[in-house]
Amino acid sequence: MKTIAVIPSRYGSTRFPGKSLAPICGKPLVRWVAEACLRAKTLDEVIVATDDERIAAAVEGTGARAVMTPSDLPSGTDRVAVAAQAADGDVVVNVQGDEPLIDPALIDAVADKLRLDAEGRFQMSTACAPIRTADELAAPTVVKVVMDAEDGALYFSRWAIPFKRDGAADPATGLWQRHIGIYGYRGAFLRRLVATPPCALERAESLEQLRALWLGGRIAVVRTAELGVGVDRPEDVPAVEALMRERGLA
């Protein structure tokens, strides 16, 4: 069994074309993400799955391997599956290509939810962090996850779930959790996932992980306080650079 991190890195980002190559403290964004993955302890390989030779060149010398993938793939998950070519028992971690401050320990924790699950109870893994404000709870851009007694995902929604029937919802209680977009997959389930068309739940919420639940897959959820900091638009770059300097990374 191998544990592989794949960073899907497409050139044509809608809101920030060429985002993967945007300089962050003097280095391309994708290189920061690759180097963070390489600091994780559980990984046997780090792959950058891209459709652009310039992105492939940007990670040369890091220890990560660039794999060229078609530009017309329907999703980042499809790009991950094509690049990983995972065996049934492999664990594949999909690390978002726009988070240069991703914590290597979180990558390890998401991988270990599957690596150490000898009974095969879970087919996927992901992460969550507490929702702390009423604004977060109300925002449809903040995806919520509800979990069972084993921290397995029951459902993901853009709606404020669970619904508080009596009285106002108080995020300070810790009941509400926001989903963090890092995913682990067993190789066999990843192939099944990308071979299945989007289901009605996924189309309604625009959340790909609902396809996994619809297929009967169980998703283990790692609890963390680390929200991550993404680069979604050009104006996000200065804030990320300031955080990197504050943390002594640049």
C-alpha positions, 0 to 999 in steps of 0.5 A: 500500500502506498500513500500518495498526495496529489495536488491538482493544479490547472492553469485556467482558474476562473477567478485567478488565471495562472494562480498556481504560478502566482509569486508568493514571497518569491516562489510560485504558489504551487511550489509552496503547496508541494513543499508543504506536502513533502514535509508530511511524514506519511507520504510515499510520493507527492504528485502535482497533476497539471495541464500546463508545462509551466506549472510542471517546471515550477515544481522541478527540484522539490522532490514532487513529481509533475504529471501532465493531465488533460485540460478538459477534465470535469473536476479536480478529483478527476485530475487526481484520479488520472495522475495517481493511477492508484491501486485498490489499497493505496491511499490518495490525499487530494491537497488543494493547490491554492493553500500554501500554508496547509499544515503537513500534520493535517495531511498526515491525519487525513491519510492516517484515517484510512491508513490505520483503518485496518477494518476498512470502515471508511472509504474516504477522509476529510477534515473540519473545524469549529464554526465560531460565528453566526456569520459563518453559520449563515454563509452558504460559502461555508460548508457544514458537516454533521457527524456520527459517534465515530466522526463519520460524515452524515451529511454536508450542506451549505445550509446551517445544519443541524437546524436549531429548532428552539432558540437562536443557534449559538456557535460557541456550543461547538455543535456546528462544524465547517468542512475543510476541503482536503480529501483522502480516498482509498484507490478503489473508491476513488476510481468508483467515484469518478466513474459515477455521474453527479447525483441529484444531491451533489447537483443541488448543493454543488458539493462533490462529496455528497456523491460519495455518501450517495454511493454508500461510502463512509467519510471519516472526518478529522477535527482540527482548529486549522482552517487553512488560508487559500489564495482565491483571488489576486488580492489574497496574495498580500495577506498570505505573504504577511502570514508567511512572514509572521510564521517565519516561513519566508 
